[in-house]
Amino acid sequence: MLELHFIRTNKERVLQGLKIRNFTGEELRVVDEVLQLDDTRKDTQTELDSILAERNQLSREIGGLFKAGKKEEAEAMRRRVSELKERASGLEEKLKATVEALNEALYTIPNIPHESVPAGNTDSDNEVYKPWPGELPQLESGALPHWELAQKYNIFDLELGTKITGSGFPLYRGKGARLQRALISFFLDEAVKAGYEEIMPPLLVNEDTARATGQLPDKEGQMYTVERDNLYLIPTAEVPLTNIYRDVILEEKDFPIKLTGYTPCFRREAGSYGAHVRGLNRVHQFDKVEIVQFQHPDRSYNTLYEMLAHVEGVLQKLELPFRILRLCGGDLGFTSALTFDFEVYSAAQERWLEVSSVSNFETYQSNRMKLRFRDGKSTRLAHTLNGSALALARIVAALLENNQTPEGIVIPKALQAYTGFSRLD
């Protein structure tokens, strides 16, 4: 969440950033609400401190008065201490309620967009940051979308997934399962070569963990929950990986910290119909390799572009046509200051499919997590970044569709050592 000091000293910048996110006049009032609650908190704390100091001073004097035989003065002082105790109790309750209201209000304010974020309302307003420079693949007449290719080559089964679990839970089989495993290993190996430490994190997280990275309260409706144990299935490995450093004070020499991890991901998304969500285009469980970095604030934007280059390199090795979008204010994630999306071209569907988001959260997550580093005699909040490298479901869809031939589906050369075969037939 945003720092109170930042909101107070940069109020106009905060308001302008919220307007880029399409906040209306009514929604913008939360900024004044936060500042008023903070004023109340400070005033209440000051009054409480004064009362506690007086009470403690009087308590120390009472014993001396009794010893000096000044019983009436001592009793009067006792009554005063009792009054102060009651007032302090009331102020402590007020302070607690104010802090809770302040935190709840802060949780409703998203990150402030970076100055390069374009204005816009929806994904149609996103800016093409890097277009695909070549010709888009053209398939011969009769080419099939990936959900029909899956039936033809028996590589994944949506109906069996629905039978076992429900809609949006695909079952991979045979060479389809091996292709999944090959992609996961390939993505992890590429990340490890780039200096990322591989982590195998838990798939369930507690409320503190989900809140620290911004899934709560913003995305609560999209998460699967285990109510009996108050746990959440992770929507992305970003959540457990980033929380490794919750409540940690780092040294400046520790930067950059680079983590990668493969996990299944679980998301409850609103249902819709049409070709754009058929097959693997939108599922509730999918596999993903995530890259996460913790960086010094002065270097985080250089790191963001390094992460873009990493994802770009992986897609080039997969021989997939791709483009990079810079997300507009209306499409920007709640916790992100700047996000780039990678989309690959699906030749059979003749449309672009999002396969990665790479984001800089600046101090938004680290403020929630209390992740700091020593800067001389003081401490500062670190910057956090993350990216998909990559999400498999739509990668698989594009690989199947773009590489189909009359003889079968050709596996990219970079993957063949992982799959053990060069063609699906």
N, C-alpha and C positions, 0 to 999 in steps of 0.2 A: 504494500500500500504506500501511498505518498507520505512523505515525512511532513509533520505538522509545521516545522520551521520553513520548509519549502513552500507550502501552501500560503503561509502568512506573508512571506517575503516576496512571493511571486504570484500573487493573487490573479493579476490580469493575464499572466501567461497560462495559469491553470484554466481560467475561464475560456480563453481563446482555444486551448487544447481540447476542452470539452465540446466546444462548438464545432471543431473539426470532426469530432466523433458524433456530431448531430444531436448533442444535448439541447433541449429546448429551454425557454426561460424558466419554466417551473422546475425542471431538473437541475438547472444551474444553482438553485437556491441552496443546494446541499453544501456548497462551499461556504456560504455565510453561516449556515447551521453549524458546520464544523468549527469555524472560528469562534462563534458564540459559545459553543459547548466547551471549547478550550479555555476561553476567558472565565467561564463559570468554574471549570476545574481548577484553574490557577487561583482564583479568588477564594474558593472553598478551601483549598490546600493551605493558603496563607492564613486564613482565619483559624483553621484547625491547628496549625503549627503554633500560632499565638496562644490559643487556649491551652494546648498541651504544655507549652512552656510555663505558662502561669500556674497551671495545676501542679506541675512538678516542683516549681519553686515554693508554692504554698505548702505542699506536702512535706518538704524538707524543713520548713520553719515551724510546723505544728509541734513536733517533738520538743524543740527548744522552748516554746512558749509554755508547755506543760511543765517542763523542768523548772522554769522560772516562776512557776506558780500563777501564771496568767491564764487561768482556766477559761474565762469568758472569751478572751481573745482567741484562744485555741479552738473553742467550740464554734465561734463565728467563722473562723478560717475553715474548719471542717465542713460547715454548711456551704461555704463558697466553693470548696473543692468538689462537693457533691453536685452543685449546680453546674460547675465546669465539666464534670464527668458526663452529665446528661447531655449538655450541649455538644460535647465532643462526639458522643455516640451518634447523635443526629447528623452531625456534619460528616462523620465517617460513612454513614448510610447514603447521604447525598453525594459524597465524593465517589463512592462505588457506583451508584446509578449513573452519574455523569460520565465516568470513564467508560462504562459499558455502552452508553448511548453514543459517546464520541467514537468508540471503535466501530460500532455498527454503522455509523454514518461514513467513516473513513472507508469501510469495506465496500461501500456503494460507489466510490469514486474510482474510475479506471485510471490506468497509467496515462501520462500526458504524451501525446504523439511527438516523435522526433520532428524537427523542422522540415525534413524532406518528405514527410507523409503527405500525399495529395488529398485534397478535399474530395468527398464523394459519399454516396449513400449506400451503395450495394457493391457486390463483386463485379458488376458490369462497369464500375467506375475505377477499377484498379488499373494501375499504369503498367504498360509493358516495359519493364526495365531492360530486358535483353531478349530480343526476338530470336526465333530460330533462323539462322542465316541461309539455310538451303531450301531445297524443294521438299514439300511434305510428301510422305509415301502415298502412292496410289496403288490400290489393290485391283486385281482382275475382277471381272464380273463374277458374282457368285460367292465372293468372300464372305465369311461368317463372323458375327460378333462372338466374343469370347464365351458367352454362356452356351452357344450352340457348339463351339469348338470343344467345350468341356464334355458335352454328351458324345460327340464324335470320337474323341480320343480317351474318354473315360478317365479324366484327370481330376475333376472335382465334381461334387454332387450337392446341389442346393436343396433338393427335395429330401435327401437323407438327413441333411443338417436340420431341416425343419422338423422332420420326424423325431430326431433325437433331442433337440433343444427348442427350436422355434425359428421363425423367419430371420434371416440375416446371420446365420451361423453355418458357414460352408464347411463341408467335409472334403478334404483332399485325399486322393488315393493314388497308389501306384506311382507312375512317373510324375504326376502332379504333386504328390507329397515330397518326392525327391527334389523337384524343382523348388519348392518352398524352402526345404532344408538347404539347398545349394545357395539360394539367394541370401538367406540369413547368414550363412558362413562367409559368403563373399563380402557382404556388407560389413560384417564384424572385422574380417581380416583387413579390409581397406581402412577402417577406422583405427585399428591397432597400428597399422603401418604409418598412419598420420600422427601417432603419438598419444592416442587415447587409451586409457586404462579400461580394460573390459570388466564390467560388473554384472553379476547375475542377481538382481534385486528381488524382493518379495513382490507378489502380484496383488496383495491386499495391503491397504494402508489405513492408518487411523485418521481421526478427524483433524488432529493437529497437523499432520503431514499434508492432507488435502487442502487445508486452509492456507498453509504456508506458501504454496505455489500458486494459489489463486483459483483452484477448482471449487472451493467453497468460499463464499456462498454463491458465486456467480454461475457455476455450471452444475449445481447440485442435481438438477433435473436430468442431466445427461449421464449421470454416474449410476452404475449398479451398486446396490448396497446389501450388506449382510447385517440386517437389522438386529438380530439377536446379540451380535458381538460389536455392533457399532463400527463396522469396517466397510471400506469401499474397494471395489475392484478398480484397478488403475486404468485410466483412459489413455495413458502414455507412460513410457519409462521415465519421462522428464520428472514425474512426481517423486518416485522414490530416489532417483539419482540425485536430484537437486537437494533433497532433504538430508542427504548424508552429512551436509555441512550446516544443518540448522543448529543454532546456538553455539557456533564455533567462532573463535577469533583466530584469523590466519596471520601469517607473517607476509610481508610484501614479496619476499623471495619465493613464496609458494606459488605465485602466479606464473603462467596460467595453469589451472587445474583442468584436466581434460578427461572426461569419462564417457564411456559408451556402454550400451547394454541392449540386448535383445529381450523383448517381452511380447507375449500376446497383449492386445489392448482391447478394452471393452467400453463401448459407448452406446447409450440409449439415445438414439436420434429420432426426431419426429418422422413418422412414416409419410412417404409420398409415393406417387406412382409415375410410370413412364420409363422410357428407355434410359434416361440419364441416371436412374437408380437401379437398373436391372443388373443381374449377375453380381460381379464383385465391385460394382461402382459404389455401392454403399452397403456396408455390412456392420453388424454389431460387434463382431469379434474379428480382429485382423492382427497380423504379425508386423512388427516394426522394429528396426534398429534405430536407436536414438543417440545423438551426440550432444553432450552438455559441457559447457565451459564456465569457469569462474575466473573473472579477470579484473585487473586494476581498472578503475573508471577511465583513466586516461588512454587506455589501449583497447577498450571493448569494441569500438566500431571498426578498428583494424581487424580484430578477431572475427567480427561478424562477416566481413568480406572474405576472410580466410575460410570460414565455414561454408560460405556460398561456393567458393572454389572447390572445396572438398566434394560437396554434393554434385556439382557440375562434372567433376572428374569421374565420379561413379556412373553417372548417366551416360557419359561419353563411352565408357568401357562397355556398357550394356547396349550401345549402338541405337539408343532411342532418341528420336527428335524431341527437344524440350524447349521451353521458354521460361523466363523468370519474370514474375510480376512483383511490383511494389504495391502492397495493399493500401487502399485508401482509408480515410478515417472511419467511415461507416462499416468497413469490413475488418478492421484491425481488432485482434484479440484483446480482451479486457485488460490483461496484464502486460501487454507488449508496448514498447515505445516505437519499434520499427520491425516490420515483418516482410520477408520476401517469400513468395510461394513459387515452387517449381511445378510446372505442368508438363506432362508428356502427351504426345499426340497419338490418339487412337484412330488408326486408319479405317478400321471397319465401321466404327461409330461416327467417324469424321468429326471428332470433337476433342478438346483438351481435357485431360484428367489431372487433378491435383495429386501430387505424390509426396510433396515435402513442404514444410514451413520452417523457415529459419528466422529466429527472432532474437532481438536484444531487449531484455526487460529492465536494463539499467539497475536502479536500486529498488524497484517495486517489490520483487520477491525477497530480496535480501533484507529489506526493512521488516517484512512479516516474519522472516526466519531468524532475525537477529544475527545475520552473518556479517561479521566485520573483519577488518584487517588492521594491523598496527601501522600507523603512519606517524613516525616520530613518537612523541609522548601521548598522542591521542589515538583514537580509532575512527575508521570511516567504514561506510557500507561498501561492500564489493558489488560488482556488476555480475549478473547471471545471463547466460545465453543458452539457447538450445536449438536443435534442428532434427528433422527426420532424415535419416540417411541409410535406408529409406523405408517408406511404408509399402508393404508387399502387395496388398490386394490389387491396387490399380496398376502397379508395375507388372504384375502377372497378366492382367487384362491386356495391357499394351503389348507385352512381349508375344502373347499368343496371337493377337490380331495382326500385328505388323509383320510378323515373321512366318505367316502361313503361306504354304506353297502347295501345289497339287501333290507333292510327295510327302508332305507333313510339315510340322512346325520346326523351323531351324532355331537351335539354341545359340545365343551369342558366344563367340569364342572365349570370352573372359569367364564364362560360366561352365564351359564343358568339362574342365578339370574337376569341378564340384559336382556336376550332375552325373558324370560317368557316361553320358550319351550326348550325341550332337544333334539329335532330331527326335521330336515326338511324332510317332507314326502308329 
